[in-house]
Amino acid sequence: MTTISQEPTRARRSPWSEVLVPEMWASLAIAVIWLSVLFAAVFGPDIVNTTAGGDRSVVPSAVIVAGFAFFATWVIARHGFGGRRKT
């Protein structure tokens, strides 16, 4: 005699479970970091260095901000997109 087994019932997920995903927040944080670099490049001041000999160099402040943004992106991506450690 054979019987047909029922399909397992699937638990309903709340609509907030899709919003609270860590990868989404990491992506949002990285996007905001690079938008701040964009605004620093467009609206930020320049770093001006003048020597005693009269030489003058100008560097956009976005270069420094981009350096910090690179390291922040690295850290956020590693923690936000990295695999979960099982203890």
PyMOL Python script that loads the backbone (N, CA, C, O; Angstrom):
from pymol import cmd

cmd.read_pdbstr("""\
ATOM      1  N   MET A   1       0.839  -1.160   0.000  1.00  0.00           N
ATOM      2  CA  MET A   1       0.000   0.000   0.000  1.00  0.00           C
ATOM      3  C   MET A   1       0.896   1.238   0.000  1.00  0.00           C
ATOM      4  O   MET A   1       1.843   1.316   0.783  1.00  0.00           O
ATOM      5  N   THR A   2       0.610   2.184  -0.854  1.00  0.00           N
ATOM      6  CA  THR A   2       1.397   3.402  -0.932  1.00  0.00           C
ATOM      7  C   THR A   2       0.563   4.578  -0.461  1.00  0.00           C
ATOM      8  O   THR A   2      -0.662   4.602  -0.587  1.00  0.00           O
ATOM      9  N   THR A   3       1.270   5.546   0.083  1.00  0.00           N
ATOM     10  CA  THR A   3       0.591   6.769   0.515  1.00  0.00           C
ATOM     11  C   THR A   3       1.305   7.960  -0.098  1.00  0.00           C
ATOM     12  O   THR A   3       2.495   7.896  -0.408  1.00  0.00           O
ATOM     13  N   ILE A   4       0.589   9.011  -0.264  1.00  0.00           N
ATOM     14  CA  ILE A   4       1.153  10.254  -0.796  1.00  0.00           C
ATOM     15  C   ILE A   4       1.432  11.167   0.388  1.00  0.00           C
ATOM     16  O   ILE A   4       0.550  11.476   1.190  1.00  0.00           O
ATOM     17  N   SER A   5       2.685  11.587   0.469  1.00  0.00           N
ATOM     18  CA  SER A   5       3.035  12.469   1.590  1.00  0.00           C
ATOM     19  C   SER A   5       2.697  13.904   1.235  1.00  0.00           C
ATOM     20  O   SER A   5       2.729  14.304   0.071  1.00  0.00           O
ATOM     21  N   GLN A   6       2.377  14.653   2.248  1.00  0.00           N
ATOM     22  CA  GLN A   6       2.057  16.067   2.053  1.00  0.00           C
ATOM     23  C   GLN A   6       3.339  16.868   1.888  1.00  0.00           C
ATOM     24  O   GLN A   6       4.393  16.503   2.408  1.00  0.00           O
ATOM     25  N   GLU A   7       3.222  17.975   1.146  1.00  0.00           N
ATOM     26  CA  GLU A   7       4.362  18.888   1.048  1.00  0.00           C
ATOM     27  C   GLU A   7       4.518  19.610   2.376  1.00  0.00           C
ATOM     28  O   GLU A   7       3.527  19.937   3.029  1.00  0.00           O
ATOM     29  N   PRO A   8       5.749  19.858   2.774  1.00  0.00           N
ATOM     30  CA  PRO A   8       5.927  20.603   4.027  1.00  0.00           C
ATOM     31  C   PRO A   8       5.374  22.020   3.884  1.00  0.00           C
ATOM     32  O   PRO A   8       5.491  22.651   2.834  1.00  0.00           O
ATOM     33  N   THR A   9       4.784  22.487   4.943  1.00  0.00           N
ATOM     34  CA  THR A   9       4.250  23.842   4.911  1.00  0.00           C
ATOM     35  C   THR A   9       5.401  24.830   4.969  1.00  0.00           C
ATOM     36  O   THR A   9       6.382  24.618   5.682  1.00  0.00           O
ATOM     37  N   ARG A  10       5.274  25.879   4.235  1.00  0.00           N
ATOM     38  CA  ARG A  10       6.325  26.899   4.196  1.00  0.00           C
ATOM     39  C   ARG A  10       5.928  28.061   5.095  1.00  0.00           C
ATOM     40  O   ARG A  10       4.799  28.551   5.056  1.00  0.00           O
ATOM     41  N   ALA A  11       6.875  28.477   5.890  1.00  0.00           N
ATOM     42  CA  ALA A  11       6.608  29.590   6.800  1.00  0.00           C
ATOM     43  C   ALA A  11       6.561  30.884   6.010  1.00  0.00           C
ATOM     44  O   ALA A  11       7.369  31.107   5.109  1.00  0.00           O
ATOM     45  N   ARG A  12       5.621  31.718   6.352  1.00  0.00           N
ATOM     46  CA  ARG A  12       5.525  33.015   5.686  1.00  0.00           C
ATOM     47  C   ARG A  12       6.585  33.941   6.246  1.00  0.00           C
ATOM     48  O   ARG A  12       6.798  34.008   7.457  1.00  0.00           O
ATOM     49  N   ARG A  13       7.228  34.634   5.373  1.00  0.00           N
ATOM     50  CA  ARG A  13       8.221  35.621   5.799  1.00  0.00           C
ATOM     51  C   ARG A  13       7.548  36.977   5.899  1.00  0.00           C
ATOM     52  O   ARG A  13       6.643  37.313   5.135  1.00  0.00           O
ATOM     53  N   SER A  14       8.013  37.726   6.850  1.00  0.00           N
ATOM     54  CA  SER A  14       7.460  39.066   6.977  1.00  0.00           C
ATOM     55  C   SER A  14       8.059  39.959   5.886  1.00  0.00           C
ATOM     56  O   SER A  14       9.165  39.697   5.414  1.00  0.00           O
ATOM     57  N   PRO A  15       7.349  40.995   5.489  1.00  0.00           N
ATOM     58  CA  PRO A  15       7.895  41.887   4.465  1.00  0.00           C
ATOM     59  C   PRO A  15       9.166  42.598   4.929  1.00  0.00           C
ATOM     60  O   PRO A  15       9.967  43.041   4.106  1.00  0.00           O
ATOM     61  N   TRP A  16       9.348  42.705   6.231  1.00  0.00           N
ATOM     62  CA  TRP A  16      10.537  43.384   6.745  1.00  0.00           C
ATOM     63  C   TRP A  16      11.779  42.514   6.671  1.00  0.00           C
ATOM     64  O   TRP A  16      12.893  43.027   6.781  1.00  0.00           O
ATOM     65  N   SER A  17      11.616  41.219   6.489  1.00  0.00           N
ATOM     66  CA  SER A  17      12.792  40.350   6.438  1.00  0.00           C
ATOM     67  C   SER A  17      13.647  40.641   5.214  1.00  0.00           C
ATOM     68  O   SER A  17      14.860  40.433   5.242  1.00  0.00           O
ATOM     69  N   GLU A  18      13.033  41.115   4.151  1.00  0.00           N
ATOM     70  CA  GLU A  18      13.804  41.480   2.957  1.00  0.00           C
ATOM     71  C   GLU A  18      14.510  42.823   3.153  1.00  0.00           C
ATOM     72  O   GLU A  18      15.564  43.054   2.560  1.00  0.00           O
ATOM     73  N   VAL A  19      13.961  43.692   3.958  1.00  0.00           N
ATOM     74  CA  VAL A  19      14.547  45.016   4.168  1.00  0.00           C
ATOM     75  C   VAL A  19      15.723  44.956   5.136  1.00  0.00           C
ATOM     76  O   VAL A  19      16.662  45.743   5.016  1.00  0.00           O
ATOM     77  N   LEU A  20      15.686  44.059   6.064  1.00  0.00           N
ATOM     78  CA  LEU A  20      16.683  44.016   7.117  1.00  0.00           C
ATOM     79  C   LEU A  20      17.865  43.100   6.795  1.00  0.00           C
ATOM     80  O   LEU A  20      18.522  42.596   7.706  1.00  0.00           O
ATOM     81  N   VAL A  21      18.133  42.886   5.542  1.00  0.00           N
ATOM     82  CA  VAL A  21      19.238  42.034   5.126  1.00  0.00           C
ATOM     83  C   VAL A  21      20.543  42.816   5.282  1.00  0.00           C
ATOM     84  O   VAL A  21      20.628  43.952   4.816  1.00  0.00           O
ATOM     85  N   PRO A  22      21.558  42.238   5.924  1.00  0.00           N
ATOM     86  CA  PRO A  22      22.812  42.966   6.140  1.00  0.00           C
ATOM     87  C   PRO A  22      23.501  43.400   4.841  1.00  0.00           C
ATOM     88  O   PRO A  22      24.156  44.442   4.808  1.00  0.00           O
ATOM     89  N   GLU A  23      23.359  42.615   3.781  1.00  0.00           N
ATOM     90  CA  GLU A  23      23.989  42.983   2.524  1.00  0.00           C
ATOM     91  C   GLU A  23      23.414  44.273   1.951  1.00  0.00           C
ATOM     92  O   GLU A  23      24.131  45.061   1.334  1.00  0.00           O
ATOM     93  N   MET A  24      22.106  44.484   2.158  1.00  0.00           N
ATOM     94  CA  MET A  24      21.483  45.702   1.658  1.00  0.00           C
ATOM     95  C   MET A  24      22.018  46.925   2.391  1.00  0.00           C
ATOM     96  O   MET A  24      22.264  47.963   1.777  1.00  0.00           O
ATOM     97  N   TRP A  25      22.198  46.802   3.698  1.00  0.00           N
ATOM     98  CA  TRP A  25      22.705  47.934   4.470  1.00  0.00           C
ATOM     99  C   TRP A  25      24.164  48.210   4.135  1.00  0.00           C
ATOM    100  O   TRP A  25      24.583  49.367   4.109  1.00  0.00           O
ATOM    101  N   ALA A  26      24.935  47.169   3.881  1.00  0.00           N
ATOM    102  CA  ALA A  26      26.321  47.368   3.488  1.00  0.00           C
ATOM    103  C   ALA A  26      26.389  48.068   2.133  1.00  0.00           C
ATOM    104  O   ALA A  26      27.211  48.965   1.942  1.00  0.00           O
ATOM    105  N   SER A  27      25.546  47.674   1.204  1.00  0.00           N
ATOM    106  CA  SER A  27      25.510  48.321  -0.111  1.00  0.00           C
ATOM    107  C   SER A  27      25.109  49.785   0.009  1.00  0.00           C
ATOM    108  O   SER A  27      25.682  50.647  -0.658  1.00  0.00           O
ATOM    109  N   LEU A  28      24.140  50.062   0.846  1.00  0.00           N
ATOM    110  CA  LEU A  28      23.702  51.444   1.047  1.00  0.00           C
ATOM    111  C   LEU A  28      24.813  52.290   1.666  1.00  0.00           C
ATOM    112  O   LEU A  28      25.023  53.435   1.266  1.00  0.00           O
ATOM    113  N   ALA A  29      25.517  51.727   2.636  1.00  0.00           N
ATOM    114  CA  ALA A  29      26.612  52.464   3.275  1.00  0.00           C
ATOM    115  C   ALA A  29      27.726  52.769   2.281  1.00  0.00           C
ATOM    116  O   ALA A  29      28.269  53.874   2.281  1.00  0.00           O
ATOM    117  N   ILE A  30      28.071  51.803   1.437  1.00  0.00           N
ATOM    118  CA  ILE A  30      29.122  52.024   0.439  1.00  0.00           C
ATOM    119  C   ILE A  30      28.687  53.072  -0.573  1.00  0.00           C
ATOM    120  O   ILE A  30      29.491  53.911  -0.980  1.00  0.00           O
ATOM    121  N   ALA A  31      27.425  53.035  -0.984  1.00  0.00           N
ATOM    122  CA  ALA A  31      26.924  54.036  -1.926  1.00  0.00           C
ATOM    123  C   ALA A  31      26.992  55.442  -1.331  1.00  0.00           C
ATOM    124  O   ALA A  31      27.366  56.391  -2.020  1.00  0.00           O
ATOM    125  N   VAL A  32      26.634  55.576  -0.064  1.00  0.00           N
ATOM    126  CA  VAL A  32      26.681  56.894   0.594  1.00  0.00           C
ATOM    127  C   VAL A  32      28.118  57.378   0.738  1.00  0.00           C
ATOM    128  O   VAL A  32      28.387  58.571   0.595  1.00  0.00           O
ATOM    129  N   ILE A  33      29.034  56.472   1.017  1.00  0.00           N
ATOM    130  CA  ILE A  33      30.447  56.854   1.131  1.00  0.00           C
ATOM    131  C   ILE A  33      30.940  57.440  -0.187  1.00  0.00           C
ATOM    132  O   ILE A  33      31.583  58.489  -0.196  1.00  0.00           O
ATOM    133  N   TRP A  34      30.646  56.772  -1.296  1.00  0.00           N
ATOM    134  CA  TRP A  34      31.149  57.259  -2.579  1.00  0.00           C
ATOM    135  C   TRP A  34      30.377  58.474  -3.081  1.00  0.00           C
ATOM    136  O   TRP A  34      30.915  59.266  -3.855  1.00  0.00           O
ATOM    137  N   LEU A  35      29.135  58.634  -2.657  1.00  0.00           N
ATOM    138  CA  LEU A  35      28.437  59.890  -2.953  1.00  0.00           C
ATOM    139  C   LEU A  35      29.079  61.056  -2.218  1.00  0.00           C
ATOM    140  O   LEU A  35      29.140  62.167  -2.746  1.00  0.00           O
ATOM    141  N   SER A  36      29.556  60.813  -1.011  1.00  0.00           N
ATOM    142  CA  SER A  36      30.255  61.885  -0.286  1.00  0.00           C
ATOM    143  C   SER A  36      31.565  62.246  -0.988  1.00  0.00           C
ATOM    144  O   SER A  36      31.972  63.407  -0.984  1.00  0.00           O
ATOM    145  N   VAL A  37      32.219  61.261  -1.585  1.00  0.00           N
ATOM    146  CA  VAL A  37      33.428  61.561  -2.367  1.00  0.00           C
ATOM    147  C   VAL A  37      33.065  62.413  -3.574  1.00  0.00           C
ATOM    148  O   VAL A  37      33.782  63.355  -3.911  1.00  0.00           O
ATOM    149  N   LEU A  38      31.965  62.090  -4.220  1.00  0.00           N
ATOM    150  CA  LEU A  38      31.511  62.881  -5.364  1.00  0.00           C
ATOM    151  C   LEU A  38      31.236  64.330  -4.964  1.00  0.00           C
ATOM    152  O   LEU A  38      31.669  65.259  -5.644  1.00  0.00           O
ATOM    153  N   PHE A  39      30.514  64.517  -3.856  1.00  0.00           N
ATOM    154  CA  PHE A  39      30.220  65.880  -3.409  1.00  0.00           C
ATOM    155  C   PHE A  39      31.477  66.613  -2.957  1.00  0.00           C
ATOM    156  O   PHE A  39      31.588  67.825  -3.141  1.00  0.00           O
ATOM    157  N   ALA A  40      32.419  65.893  -2.373  1.00  0.00           N
ATOM    158  CA  ALA A  40      33.687  66.531  -1.994  1.00  0.00           C
ATOM    159  C   ALA A  40      34.461  66.955  -3.234  1.00  0.00           C
ATOM    160  O   ALA A  40      35.133  67.987  -3.223  1.00  0.00           O
ATOM    161  N   ALA A  41      34.373  66.172  -4.295  1.00  0.00           N
ATOM    162  CA  ALA A  41      35.069  66.533  -5.534  1.00  0.00           C
ATOM    163  C   ALA A  41      34.432  67.742  -6.206  1.00  0.00           C
ATOM    164  O   ALA A  41      35.129  68.589  -6.764  1.00  0.00           O
ATOM    165  N   VAL A  42      33.112  67.819  -6.150  1.00  0.00           N
ATOM    166  CA  VAL A  42      32.424  68.912  -6.838  1.00  0.00           C
ATOM    167  C   VAL A  42      32.440  70.195  -6.011  1.00  0.00           C
ATOM    168  O   VAL A  42      32.725  71.270  -6.540  1.00  0.00           O
ATOM    169  N   PHE A  43      32.139  70.093  -4.726  1.00  0.00           N
ATOM    170  CA  PHE A  43      31.959  71.286  -3.902  1.00  0.00           C
ATOM    171  C   PHE A  43      33.079  71.533  -2.894  1.00  0.00           C
ATOM    172  O   PHE A  43      33.108  72.587  -2.260  1.00  0.00           O
ATOM    173  N   GLY A  44      33.982  70.600  -2.739  1.00  0.00           N
ATOM    174  CA  GLY A  44      35.005  70.725  -1.712  1.00  0.00           C
ATOM    175  C   GLY A  44      36.121  71.675  -2.096  1.00  0.00           C
ATOM    176  O   GLY A  44      36.331  71.951  -3.277  1.00  0.00           O
ATOM    177  N   PRO A  45      36.833  72.172  -1.106  1.00  0.00           N
ATOM    178  CA  PRO A  45      37.942  73.081  -1.376  1.00  0.00           C
ATOM    179  C   PRO A  45      39.189  72.310  -1.820  1.00  0.00           C
ATOM    180  O   PRO A  45      39.249  71.084  -1.728  1.00  0.00           O
ATOM    181  N   ASP A  46      40.161  73.050  -2.294  1.00  0.00           N
ATOM    182  CA  ASP A  46      41.441  72.459  -2.665  1.00  0.00           C
ATOM    183  C   ASP A  46      42.425  72.600  -1.510  1.00  0.00           C
ATOM    184  O   ASP A  46      42.302  73.502  -0.682  1.00  0.00           O
ATOM    185  N   ILE A  47      43.397  71.704  -1.463  1.00  0.00           N
ATOM    186  CA  ILE A  47      44.483  71.804  -0.501  1.00  0.00           C
ATOM    187  C   ILE A  47      45.624  72.511  -1.219  1.00  0.00           C
ATOM    188  O   ILE A  47      46.185  71.983  -2.180  1.00  0.00           O
ATOM    189  N   VAL A  48      45.959  73.691  -0.755  1.00  0.00           N
ATOM    190  CA  VAL A  48      46.979  74.516  -1.411  1.00  0.00           C
ATOM    191  C   VAL A  48      48.228  74.524  -0.534  1.00  0.00           C
ATOM    192  O   VAL A  48      48.159  74.796   0.665  1.00  0.00           O
ATOM    193  N   ASN A  49      49.364  74.224  -1.148  1.00  0.00           N
ATOM    194  CA  ASN A  49      50.637  74.219  -0.442  1.00  0.00           C
ATOM    195  C   ASN A  49      51.577  75.184  -1.151  1.00  0.00           C
ATOM    196  O   ASN A  49      51.844  75.037  -2.344  1.00  0.00           O
ATOM    197  N   THR A  50      52.075  76.171  -0.413  1.00  0.00           N
ATOM    198  CA  THR A  50      53.003  77.141  -0.977  1.00  0.00           C
ATOM    199  C   THR A  50      54.308  77.069  -0.204  1.00  0.00           C
ATOM    200  O   THR A  50      54.314  77.136   1.025  1.00  0.00           O
ATOM    201  N   THR A  51      55.410  76.932  -0.921  1.00  0.00           N
ATOM    202  CA  THR A  51      56.717  76.854  -0.276  1.00  0.00           C
ATOM    203  C   THR A  51      57.330  78.243  -0.171  1.00  0.00           C
ATOM    204  O   THR A  51      56.826  79.205  -0.751  1.00  0.00           O
ATOM    205  N   ALA A  52      58.426  78.332   0.577  1.00  0.00           N
ATOM    206  CA  ALA A  52      59.099  79.616   0.752  1.00  0.00           C
ATOM    207  C   ALA A  52      59.704  80.104  -0.553  1.00  0.00           C
ATOM    208  O   ALA A  52      59.881  81.307  -0.742  1.00  0.00           O
ATOM    209  N   GLY A  53      60.018  79.197  -1.444  1.00  0.00           N
ATOM    210  CA  GLY A  53      60.601  79.579  -2.722  1.00  0.00           C
ATOM    211  C   GLY A  53      59.583  80.068  -3.725  1.00  0.00           C
ATOM    212  O   GLY A  53      59.961  80.504  -4.812  1.00  0.00           O
ATOM    213  N   GLY A  54      58.321  80.012  -3.402  1.00  0.00           N
ATOM    214  CA  GLY A  54      57.281  80.495  -4.300  1.00  0.00           C
ATOM    215  C   GLY A  54      56.600  79.394  -5.098  1.00  0.00           C
ATOM    216  O   GLY A  54      55.693  79.666  -5.885  1.00  0.00           O
ATOM    217  N   ASP A  55      57.030  78.155  -4.901  1.00  0.00           N
ATOM    218  CA  ASP A  55      56.363  77.055  -5.591  1.00  0.00           C
ATOM    219  C   ASP A  55      54.994  76.817  -4.960  1.00  0.00           C
ATOM    220  O   ASP A  55      54.815  76.939  -3.748  1.00  0.00           O
ATOM    221  N   ARG A  56      54.053  76.479  -5.803  1.00  0.00           N
ATOM    222  CA  ARG A  56      52.685  76.294  -5.324  1.00  0.00           C
ATOM    223  C   ARG A  56      52.124  74.991  -5.893  1.00  0.00           C
ATOM    224  O   ARG A  56      52.242  74.729  -7.090  1.00  0.00           O
ATOM    225  N   SER A  57      51.513  74.177  -5.031  1.00  0.00           N
ATOM    226  CA  SER A  57      50.857  72.952  -5.501  1.00  0.00           C
ATOM    227  C   SER A  57      49.426  72.928  -4.977  1.00  0.00           C
ATOM    228  O   SER A  57      49.142  73.341  -3.853  1.00  0.00           O
ATOM    229  N   VAL A  58      48.539  72.430  -5.831  1.00  0.00           N
ATOM    230  CA  VAL A  58      47.117  72.373  -5.482  1.00  0.00           C
ATOM    231  C   VAL A  58      46.650  70.936  -5.672  1.00  0.00           C
ATOM    232  O   VAL A  58      46.844  70.339  -6.732  1.00  0.00           O
ATOM    233  N   VAL A  59      46.031  70.391  -4.627  1.00  0.00           N
ATOM    234  CA  VAL A  59      45.488  69.035  -4.674  1.00  0.00           C
ATOM    235  C   VAL A  59      44.022  69.124  -4.264  1.00  0.00           C
ATOM    236  O   VAL A  59      43.710  69.726  -3.236  1.00  0.00           O
ATOM    237  N   PRO A  60      43.118  68.538  -5.045  1.00  0.00           N
ATOM    238  CA  PRO A  60      41.709  68.539  -4.627  1.00  0.00           C
ATOM    239  C   PRO A  60      41.533  67.738  -3.331  1.00  0.00           C
ATOM    240  O   PRO A  60      42.155  66.691  -3.148  1.00  0.00           O
ATOM    241  N   SER A  61      40.692  68.235  -2.454  1.00  0.00           N
ATOM    242  CA  SER A  61      40.484  67.546  -1.180  1.00  0.00           C
ATOM    243  C   SER A  61      39.811  66.194  -1.377  1.00  0.00           C
ATOM    244  O   SER A  61      39.867  65.341  -0.492  1.00  0.00           O
ATOM    245  N   ALA A  62      39.179  65.991  -2.523  1.00  0.00           N
ATOM    246  CA  ALA A  62      38.517  64.710  -2.791  1.00  0.00           C
ATOM    247  C   ALA A  62      39.524  63.568  -2.902  1.00  0.00           C
ATOM    248  O   ALA A  62      39.157  62.408  -2.717  1.00  0.00           O
ATOM    249  N   VAL A  63      40.762  63.872  -3.196  1.00  0.00           N
ATOM    250  CA  VAL A  63      41.789  62.824  -3.262  1.00  0.00           C
ATOM    251  C   VAL A  63      41.989  62.202  -1.881  1.00  0.00           C
ATOM    252  O   VAL A  63      42.077  60.981  -1.754  1.00  0.00           O
ATOM    253  N   ILE A  64      42.058  63.027  -0.867  1.00  0.00           N
ATOM    254  CA  ILE A  64      42.219  62.538   0.501  1.00  0.00           C
ATOM    255  C   ILE A  64      40.950  61.805   0.949  1.00  0.00           C
ATOM    256  O   ILE A  64      41.026  60.744   1.569  1.00  0.00           O
ATOM    257  N   VAL A  65      39.793  62.373   0.635  1.00  0.00           N
ATOM    258  CA  VAL A  65      38.520  61.745   1.010  1.00  0.00           C
ATOM    259  C   VAL A  65      38.374  60.392   0.319  1.00  0.00           C
ATOM    260  O   VAL A  65      37.871  59.444   0.922  1.00  0.00           O
ATOM    261  N   ALA A  66      38.805  60.289  -0.934  1.00  0.00           N
ATOM    262  CA  ALA A  66      38.711  59.023  -1.663  1.00  0.00           C
ATOM    263  C   ALA A  66      39.610  57.953  -1.036  1.00  0.00           C
ATOM    264  O   ALA A  66      39.259  56.773  -1.031  1.00  0.00           O
ATOM    265  N   GLY A  67      40.748  58.358  -0.515  1.00  0.00           N
ATOM    266  CA  GLY A  67      41.613  57.398   0.171  1.00  0.00           C
ATOM    267  C   GLY A  67      40.940  56.796   1.387  1.00  0.00           C
ATOM    268  O   GLY A  67      40.977  55.583   1.593  1.00  0.00           O
ATOM    269  N   PHE A  68      40.320  57.657   2.200  1.00  0.00           N
ATOM    270  CA  PHE A  68      39.588  57.151   3.360  1.00  0.00           C
ATOM    271  C   PHE A  68      38.365  56.331   2.942  1.00  0.00           C
ATOM    272  O   PHE A  68      38.024  55.343   3.591  1.00  0.00           O
ATOM    273  N   ALA A  69      37.708  56.747   1.852  1.00  0.00           N
ATOM    274  CA  ALA A  69      36.535  56.017   1.367  1.00  0.00           C
ATOM    275  C   ALA A  69      36.919  54.626   0.885  1.00  0.00           C
ATOM    276  O   ALA A  69      36.153  53.677   1.054  1.00  0.00           O
ATOM    277  N   PHE A  70      38.091  54.498   0.291  1.00  0.00           N
ATOM    278  CA  PHE A  70      38.551  53.185  -0.155  1.00  0.00           C
ATOM    279  C   PHE A  70      38.684  52.227   1.024  1.00  0.00           C
ATOM    280  O   PHE A  70      38.200  51.097   0.971  1.00  0.00           O
ATOM    281  N   PHE A  71      39.338  52.681   2.081  1.00  0.00           N
ATOM    282  CA  PHE A  71      39.514  51.816   3.248  1.00  0.00           C
ATOM    283  C   PHE A  71      38.183  51.536   3.946  1.00  0.00           C
ATOM    284  O   PHE A  71      37.963  50.427   4.433  1.00  0.00           O
ATOM    285  N   ALA A  72      37.296  52.530   3.998  1.00  0.00           N
ATOM    286  CA  ALA A  72      35.982  52.306   4.609  1.00  0.00           C
ATOM    287  C   ALA A  72      35.172  51.306   3.796  1.00  0.00           C
ATOM    288  O   ALA A  72      34.484  50.458   4.364  1.00  0.00           O
ATOM    289  N   THR A  73      35.248  51.401   2.470  1.00  0.00           N
ATOM    290  CA  THR A  73      34.555  50.444   1.609  1.00  0.00           C
ATOM    291  C   THR A  73      35.083  49.041   1.839  1.00  0.00           C
ATOM    292  O   THR A  73      34.316  48.079   1.889  1.00  0.00           O
ATOM    293  N   TRP A  74      36.379  48.929   1.976  1.00  0.00           N
ATOM    294  CA  TRP A  74      37.016  47.631   2.200  1.00  0.00           C
ATOM    295  C   TRP A  74      36.500  46.984   3.495  1.00  0.00           C
ATOM    296  O   TRP A  74      36.148  45.805   3.518  1.00  0.00           O
ATOM    297  N   VAL A  75      36.465  47.774   4.555  1.00  0.00           N
ATOM    298  CA  VAL A  75      36.022  47.250   5.854  1.00  0.00           C
ATOM    299  C   VAL A  75      34.539  46.889   5.823  1.00  0.00           C
ATOM    300  O   VAL A  75      34.150  45.827   6.308  1.00  0.00           O
ATOM    301  N   ILE A  76      33.720  47.755   5.264  1.00  0.00           N
ATOM    302  CA  ILE A  76      32.278  47.495   5.222  1.00  0.00           C
ATOM    303  C   ILE A  76      31.976  46.278   4.348  1.00  0.00           C
ATOM    304  O   ILE A  76      31.136  45.452   4.705  1.00  0.00           O
ATOM    305  N   ALA A  77      32.652  46.167   3.214  1.00  0.00           N
ATOM    306  CA  ALA A  77      32.423  45.019   2.337  1.00  0.00           C
ATOM    307  C   ALA A  77      32.854  43.723   3.007  1.00  0.00           C
ATOM    308  O   ALA A  77      32.197  42.693   2.858  1.00  0.00           O
ATOM    309  N   ARG A  78      33.929  43.776   3.725  1.00  0.00           N
ATOM    310  CA  ARG A  78      34.412  42.559   4.387  1.00  0.00           C
ATOM    311  C   ARG A  78      33.434  42.080   5.466  1.00  0.00           C
ATOM    312  O   ARG A  78      33.184  40.883   5.603  1.00  0.00           O
ATOM    313  N   HIS A  79      32.888  43.028   6.225  1.00  0.00           N
ATOM    314  CA  HIS A  79      31.964  42.644   7.294  1.00  0.00           C
ATOM    315  C   HIS A  79      30.539  42.459   6.792  1.00  0.00           C
ATOM    316  O   HIS A  79      29.814  41.600   7.292  1.00  0.00           O
ATOM    317  N   GLY A  80      30.133  43.253   5.812  1.00  0.00           N
ATOM    318  CA  GLY A  80      28.755  43.175   5.322  1.00  0.00           C
ATOM    319  C   GLY A  80      28.510  42.043   4.354  1.00  0.00           C
ATOM    320  O   GLY A  80      27.431  41.452   4.358  1.00  0.00           O
ATOM    321  N   PHE A  81      29.504  41.720   3.510  1.00  0.00           N
ATOM    322  CA  PHE A  81      29.329  40.684   2.505  1.00  0.00           C
ATOM    323  C   PHE A  81      30.092  39.417   2.824  1.00  0.00           C
ATOM    324  O   PHE A  81      29.952  38.419   2.117  1.00  0.00           O
ATOM    325  N   GLY A  82      30.900  39.437   3.877  1.00  0.00           N
ATOM    326  CA  GLY A  82      31.696  38.266   4.232  1.00  0.00           C
ATOM    327  C   GLY A  82      30.821  37.149   4.788  1.00  0.00           C
ATOM    328  O   GLY A  82      29.695  37.376   5.231  1.00  0.00           O
ATOM    329  N   GLY A  83      31.355  35.972   4.753  1.00  0.00           N
ATOM    330  CA  GLY A  83      30.626  34.829   5.291  1.00  0.00           C
ATOM    331  C   GLY A  83      30.504  34.911   6.795  1.00  0.00           C
ATOM    332  O   GLY A  83      31.354  35.493   7.470  1.00  0.00           O
ATOM    333  N   ARG A  84      29.480  34.347   7.297  1.00  0.00           N
ATOM    334  CA  ARG A  84      29.255  34.338   8.745  1.00  0.00           C
ATOM    335  C   ARG A  84      30.083  33.235   9.381  1.00  0.00           C
ATOM    336  O   ARG A  84      30.088  32.103   8.899  1.00  0.00           O
ATOM    337  N   ARG A  85      30.778  33.557  10.454  1.00  0.00           N
ATOM    338  CA  ARG A  85      31.542  32.554  11.163  1.00  0.00           C
ATOM    339  C   ARG A  85      30.640  31.800  12.112  1.00  0.00           C
ATOM    340  O   ARG A  85      29.847  32.397  12.840  1.00  0.00           O
ATOM    341  N   LYS A  86      30.762  30.506  12.100  1.00  0.00           N
ATOM    342  CA  LYS A  86      29.958  29.688  12.998  1.00  0.00           C
ATOM    343  C   LYS A  86      30.778  29.327  14.207  1.00  0.00           C
ATOM    344  O   LYS A  86      31.869  28.769  14.090  1.00  0.00           O
ATOM    345  N   THR A  87      30.246  29.648  15.380  1.00  0.00           N
ATOM    346  CA  THR A  87      30.970  29.357  16.610  1.00  0.00           C
ATOM    347  C   THR A  87      30.306  28.257  17.378  1.00  0.00           C
ATOM    348  O   THR A  87      30.781  27.877  18.448  1.00  0.00           O
TER     349      THR A  87
END
""", "prot")
cmd.dss("prot")
cmd.show_as("cartoon", "prot")
cmd.util.cbc("prot")
cmd.orient("prot")
